[in-house]
């Protein structure tokens, strides 16, 4: 209860859960969207999925370098969240423009994952900052809620979208 009622914990928690939810929506539904929606082969799926994983890693490395350069966790969350929001908006637009094909889906998702890599770790750190006296309990709550948001988003998105990139983009 202390964690949830302490000022400064809720917004970073919500940002972390939301970005993780989008990440797991993609993980759960991307095989259907890419292979059924866009007709890519299983080999190509692995390459496309790997591109988003690489974007997440590059975002994390970029975030690490930004932290070393003196950026605050708040600045990191703002930067990462801005990038992932732009990616989310662009995937919604890109999937509506048929002539863009798979690029209208994949390029914005790569941008989204890059933003998650930058902002995600700082969201957790910032949520823990006001409660160092209950860091273990707070960390457990954050982990539980983050995983639950991912599980629910993955399940709901894959059930609703049915592999349709346009529907996926609206829910992810």
ABEGO torsion letter per residue (X at the ends): XAAAABBGAAAAAAAAAAAAAAAAAAAAAAAAAAAAAAGBBAAAAAAAAAAAAAAAAAAAAAAAAAAAAGBBAAAAAAAAAAAAAAAAAAAAAAAABAAAEAAAAAAAAAAAAAAAAAAAAAAAAAAAAABAAAAAAAAAAAAAAAAAAAAAAAAAAAAAAGGBAAAAAAAX
